[in-house]
Amino acid sequence: MKYDDLLMRVKRAALAFQRHDWEQGVTAQAFLESGDADTAIALAATAALRQGPDGRLSRLGSTPGVTDPCAVGEALLLACAKTQDLALIEAKDRLLRWALSDAPRSSDGIVYHLDDALEFWVDSMYMLPPFLAQAGHYAEAVRQSDGLWAALYLPEKGLLGHRYDEKARRFVRRDAWGVGNGWALNGMARVARALPPAYRDNRRRLVGRMRGLLDAVLRCQRADGRFHDVLDDPSTFPEVNLSQMAARVIYEGVAEGWLDDTYLPRAELCRNAAIGAVDGYGIVRGACGLPDFTQPGAAPEAQAFFIMMEAARERLRERRR
């Protein structure tokens, strides 16, 4: 299969998946980063059609996600700027009000991941802070990222745990979930990229965290380019979505100057694993998969990160031409 045909198939399959709120958001982000603004805007606009009265977007049933509906935020901001559609602007304002004030949060102001549990999840590092940063709420984006990092960081491993109960002051799931660490890496990268010069110290701190976390992640990489579902537990299944997530961060980090070229062979190893996982219909197989992410399979986020990985690699190539 020719490469252009493979990427087209991955994009087509991405749009074929049924999607929850975070899946709609990461799919929109993928098309935004790949330069397809029209598809990103369409995904954001259709997410706004399912906005609940509290401001959360892409609501399907009564799912308890607090930060997941914010994953579409950057694409929604683009949709508002491009279309000047008053309904979309109102939807964006309601989502921001949810994120900034109405969402349930700790006494320190850090937003919980669910509305039925006082828990911080590593996933939230991707879902919420990048939207806040893109909306110009830089200090709050940094505060949320800092708070989640403080709750979830495992200093003895250099990795992030998955779920932390803030009320009980203990981990619900201490495992260093691979894809969760990928969410965190990519969320921090998006925040760092959005921060203006006045926030250089905050950006420097985020970059230091990303580099340290990436190094810890790469120490767990398998020879075939994949990672175990729990990074430091080889008894868990190997999967390929973190490979794509790590590759995207490496390509962006090299392009932005906070990583050097010595990381690129690791990104290529990750990328080769991902390309080898794409089937004839464009579905990325062998990722941490649906329906409950406890086995290898396929998922909208795996489709999205393949697209974002390739977009980041192309941006790096363009900068070096």
DACOR-V881356 format. One record per residue. N is the residue number from 0. RES is the residue in one letter. SS is DSSP state (@ for helix, = for strand, . for the rest). Layout:
{{N & RES & SS} {N & RES & SS}}
This chain:
{{0 & M & .} {1 & K & .} {2 & Y & @} {3 & D & @} {4 & D & @} {5 & L & @} {6 & L & @} {7 & M & @} {8 & R & @} {9 & V & @} {10 & K & @} {11 & R & @} {12 & A & @} {13 & A & @} {14 & L & @} {15 & A & @} {16 & F & .} {17 & Q & .} {18 & R & .} {19 & H & .} {20 & D & @} {21 & W & @} {22 & E & @} {23 & Q & @} {24 & G & @} {25 & V & @} {26 & T & @} {27 & A & @} {28 & Q & @} {29 & A & @} {30 & F & @} {31 & L & @} {32 & E & @} {33 & S & .} {34 & G & .} {35 & D & .} {36 & A & @} {37 & D & @} {38 & T & @} {39 & A & @} {40 & I & @} {41 & A & @} {42 & L & @} {43 & A & @} {44 & A & @} {45 & T & @} {46 & A & @} {47 & A & @} {48 & L & .} {49 & R & .} {50 & Q & .} {51 & G & .} {52 & P & .} {53 & D & .} {54 & G & .} {55 & R & .} {56 & L & .} {57 & S & .} {58 & R & .} {59 & L & .} {60 & G & .} {61 & S & .} {62 & T & .} {63 & P & .} {64 & G & =} {65 & V & .} {66 & T & .} {67 & D & @} {68 & P & @} {69 & C & @} {70 & A & @} {71 & V & @} {72 & G & @} {73 & E & @} {74 & A & @} {75 & L & @} {76 & L & @} {77 & L & @} {78 & A & @} {79 & C & @} {80 & A & @} {81 & K & @} {82 & T & @} {83 & Q & .} {84 & D & .} {85 & L & @} {86 & A & @} {87 & L & @} {88 & I & @} {89 & E & @} {90 & A & @} {91 & K & @} {92 & D & @} {93 & R & @} {94 & L & @} {95 & L & @} {96 & R & @} {97 & W & @} {98 & A & @} {99 & L & @} {100 & S & @} {101 & D & @} {102 & A & .} {103 & P & .} {104 & R & =} {105 & S & .} {106 & S & .} {107 & D & .} {108 & G & .} {109 & I & .} {110 & V & =} {111 & Y & .} {112 & H & .} {113 & L & =} {114 & D & .} {115 & D & .} {116 & A & .} {117 & L & .} {118 & E & =} {119 & F & =} {120 & W & =} {121 & V & .} {122 & D & .} {123 & S & @} {124 & M & @} {125 & Y & @} {126 & M & @} {127 & L & .} {128 & P & @} {129 & P & @} {130 & F & @} {131 & L & @} {132 & A & @} {133 & Q & @} {134 & A & .} {135 & G & .} {136 & H & .} {137 & Y & @} {138 & A & @} {139 & E & @} {140 & A & @} {141 & V & @} {142 & R & @} {143 & Q & @} {144 & S & @} {145 & D & @} {146 & G & @} {147 & L & @} {148 & W & @} {149 & A & @} {150 & A & @} {151 & L & @} {152 & Y & =} {153 & L & =} {154 & P & .} {155 & E & .} {156 & K & .} {157 & G & .} {158 & L & =} {159 & L & =} {160 & G & .} {161 & H & .} {162 & R & =} {163 & Y & =} {164 & D & =} {165 & E & .} {166 & K & .} {167 & A & .} {168 & R & .} {169 & R & =} {170 & F & =} {171 & V & =} {172 & R & =} {173 & R & .} {174 & D & .} {175 & A & .} {176 & W & =} {177 & G & @} {178 & V & @} {179 & G & @} {180 & N & @} {181 & G & @} {182 & W & @} {183 & A & @} {184 & L & @} {185 & N & @} {186 & G & @} {187 & M & @} {188 & A & @} {189 & R & @} {190 & V & @} {191 & A & @} {192 & R & @} {193 & A & @} {194 & L & .} {195 & P & .} {196 & P & @} {197 & A & @} {198 & Y & @} {199 & R & @} {200 & D & @} {201 & N & @} {202 & R & @} {203 & R & @} {204 & R & @} {205 & L & @} {206 & V & @} {207 & G & @} {208 & R & @} {209 & M & @} {210 & R & @} {211 & G & @} {212 & L & @} {213 & L & @} {214 & D & @} {215 & A & @} {216 & V & @} {217 & L & @} {218 & R & .} {219 & C & .} {220 & Q & .} {221 & R & .} {222 & A & .} {223 & D & .} {224 & G & .} {225 & R & .} {226 & F & =} {227 & H & =} {228 & D & .} {229 & V & =} {230 & L & .} {231 & D & .} {232 & D & .} {233 & P & .} {234 & S & .} {235 & T & .} {236 & F & .} {237 & P & =} {238 & E & =} {239 & V & .} {240 & N & @} {241 & L & @} {242 & S & @} {243 & Q & @} {244 & M & @} {245 & A & @} {246 & A & @} {247 & R & @} {248 & V & @} {249 & I & @} {250 & Y & @} {251 & E & @} {252 & G & @} {253 & V & @} {254 & A & @} {255 & E & @} {256 & G & .} {257 & W & .} {258 & L & .} {259 & D & .} {260 & D & @} {261 & T & @} {262 & Y & @} {263 & L & @} {264 & P & @} {265 & R & @} {266 & A & @} {267 & E & @} {268 & L & @} {269 & C & @} {270 & R & @} {271 & N & @} {272 & A & @} {273 & A & @} {274 & I & @} {275 & G & @} {276 & A & .} {277 & V & =} {278 & D & .} {279 & G & .} {280 & Y & .} {281 & G & .} {282 & I & .} {283 & V & =} {284 & R & .} {285 & G & .} {286 & A & =} {287 & C & =} {288 & G & .} {289 & L & .} {290 & P & .} {291 & D & .} {292 & F & .} {293 & T & .} {294 & Q & .} {295 & P & =} {296 & G & =} {297 & A & .} {298 & A & .} {299 & P & @} {300 & E & @} {301 & A & @} {302 & Q & @} {303 & A & @} {304 & F & @} {305 & F & @} {306 & I & @} {307 & M & @} {308 & M & @} {309 & E & @} {310 & A & @} {311 & A & @} {312 & R & @} {313 & E & @} {314 & R & @} {315 & L & @} {316 & R & @} {317 & E & @} {318 & R & @} {319 & R & .} {320 & R & .}}
